[in-house]
Amino acid sequence: MERLANIPSGERFAQAASPAPAVAAADLPLSELAGWGGYPRVSGRERRGEDLERITRDAVLTRGLGRSYGDSSLPPPGPCVVAGSPLADRVLAFDAERGIVRAEAGLALMHLNRLFLSRGWFTPVTPGTHYVTLGGMVAADVHGKNHHAVGCFGEHVRSLRMRVADGRVLECFAPRSAAWGSPATCSRSSSRWSASRRRGSGRRASRCPTCTPRWSA
C-alpha cells in the first residue's frame, strides 16, 4: 500500500477536483496558440480546469506549458477546443520507500523538483527545461543526457489513464513483474512515476532488483 510523504499543508495535495462544469466551446474565447519558438501559430479555444476528464470531452488534444517543438501541441486550423492541463497539477500520492509518485498530468517538472529534491528524490529522466508538465513529458517521451543509460521517460511510466481519439478513457498498465509488483494507477488526471534516490554526491535507484534505475511518472 502507498504511504503518503509529509508534504507541506500549503501544497495542493490530493484535493478533490473541481466539480464545476466545463465551459461550453462557444463560450471560450478564440486565442492564438503556439509551441516553443512561437511558430507556427494557430487559432484555437483553450479550456482549462482541474478535472481533465471533464475538460477533454470534446477537445482535439491536450496541451501543457507549450514547450514542445513545431506543431505537436497545436490543434488543426479552425476554432477547435484544446484542453489546457496546468490547473490539474496535484501530487496525489507518494511511496517514500519505492520512490513512486502519483500525480496529475498538469504538474510541472519544476514544481515536482521543488517538492522532492530536498527530500533526496529526482526524476530518472529530465529534459533540457523544467518548464514542462508530466503529461507533456509522457506525450513527447522526452529524454535527457543519460538517454544511453536509462532510456526515455516513457520507460519509467508504470501506468496511464488517458482519453483516446474515440472519446473513451482508458487505463493503461505496464505488465506485472516481480521487480515492480502490482501496477500503479497513473493518469492524465493522475500519473505515477518513480524517482531515484540521491545519496551524497552519488545517485541510486529506488529499491528495485533490476539492473537499471526504474521510475514511473
N, C-alpha and C positions, 0 to 999 in steps of 0.2 A: 504494500500500500504506500501511497505517496505521503511524504511528510512535508508540510509547508515550511519554508525558511522564514526566519524572523525579518520580514520585510517591514520597513517603517510604515506606521499607520497613515502617513500622509500620501503614500503611493496609491495609485488606482489599482488595487489588488483584489482580484476575484469578486468584483462587484457585479451585480446583475446588469445586463444590457438594458438600454433604454427601451421602454415599451411603446414609445411614440411611433405612430405610423410613418412609413416612408413618404417623403414629399412626392406628389404626382409629377410625372415627367413634364407636363405642360406648365407647371409652376416653377420649374427650375430655370434659372437664368442661363442664357446661352453665353458661354465663355470660350476663350481661346486657350487651347491646351498644347503643351509641348513637352518633349523629353529633355534629356541632358544635351546641351548645345543649342537648344532653342529652335531647332529646325529638323523636320518640318513642323508647322503649326496648323492645327485644325480646330474647327469649332465643335463644341460638344456641351452637354449638360451634365455637370458633375454633381452627384448626390452623395453627401457624406452622412455618416451616422455611426452609432456604436454597435448596431446589430447588423452584421454583414449578411446574414441570411435574408434579412428584410430588404436591405438596400440593393441587393444584387438581383432581385427577382426579374426585372426587365432590363437589366444592364447588359451591354455588349461586352464589357470587360471591367476588370477591377484594376485600379492603379494606386500606388502608394505615394511616394515622395517625388516621383517623376525623374529619377536619376538614371533610367535606362537609356541606352543608345538608340538612335534612329526613331522609328515609329512604333516600337513594340508595346509601349504603354498608351498608345493613341487609338481612338475609335476610327472607324471608316468615315469618310466625308458625310456630312449631314448632321441633323440635330439629334444624335444618338445619346442615350443615357450611359454615363460612366459611373461606376461605384468608386468612391474615394474611401480608402481604408484607414487613414491616420487616426480617426477617432476611436477605432476599435483597437486599442493599444494596451490591453490589460495583461499582466502576468497572472495566470490562473493558478498555477501550482509549481512547486519546485521540490525535487527529491535531492536533498543535500548529500546523500550518500552515493548516489549513482550519477549525479550531475545532469538530471533530466528536467527540462523546463517545459511547461505547457503554457503557451501564450497566444494571444490573438495576432492575426496576420498584420495588423497595422502598427504593431510595436516597432519602433525604430531601433536599429542596432546601437545607436548612441545611448539610448535610454537603457537598453539591456546591459551595455557595458558599465554604465553608471551604477546600476544596481548590483552587479555581480563581480566586477573587477576587484573591488575592495574585499570581497568575500573569498577571493582566490580562484574565481572561475572565469573562463574566457571561451568564446566560441572556437570550434576546431578549424573553421574556415571563415575568413573575413576578407571582403573586397577592399578596394582602394579608398573607399569612403564609408563612414559610419552613418551617413545621411540616407539610409535605405531602410526599408521595412523588412520584417521577416518574410512576409508574403512575397515581396519583390525578390528577395534572395532565393526563395524556393522557385519562383516562376522563371527566373533567369538562370537558375542553377549556378550561382556565382562561384568563383574560385579565387584563391589568393596566391601568395608567393610559395606556399607549401603544396601546391597542386600536385606535384610529382609524388608527394609522400602520402597525402590524406585524401586526394581527390576533390571533387566539387561538393558544395553544400548539401546537395540532394542525397549524397551517400550517407549523411548523418541524420536524415529525417526519418523518424520512426513511423509516423502516420500523418495523414492529412484529412481534413473534412473540407470538401470543396464543391462548388456548383459547376456543373459541366454544361456544354453548349445546348443540350436539350432541356435544360431547366432543373434537372434532378440535382439533389445534394447527396454526394457520395462520401462514404467513409473509406479511405484507402489506407491499408495497413501493410507494414513490412512483414515478410514471412517470420513466423516464430522461429526462435533459435535458442540453443542452450545459453548462448552468450547474453542475449537480450531478455529472455523470459517472455512474458506476455507482452503483446504490442501495446504501446501507449496511444492515447487518442489525441491526435493533432488536427488542427483545422484552420481554415482561413479565418474563422472567428475564434478558433483556439488552435494552437500548434505546440508541439513538443519537440525539443531538441536536447541533446546532451552536450555538456561542456567539458573541457579538460581542466584539470586541477593544476594550479601553479604552486610550486614548492620552491621557495627561494628564487634563484635565478633560472632554475630549470622548469620544465613543464611535463606533466604526465597526464595520461588519460584517466577518466574516472574508472572505477573498479569494473573492468570488463576483460574477460580472459581471451581477447583477440589480439592479433599481432599489431593492429593499427588502432590509434585512438578513435573512439566512436562517440558521436554526439548526435543529438537529434534536435530539430527545430520545428 
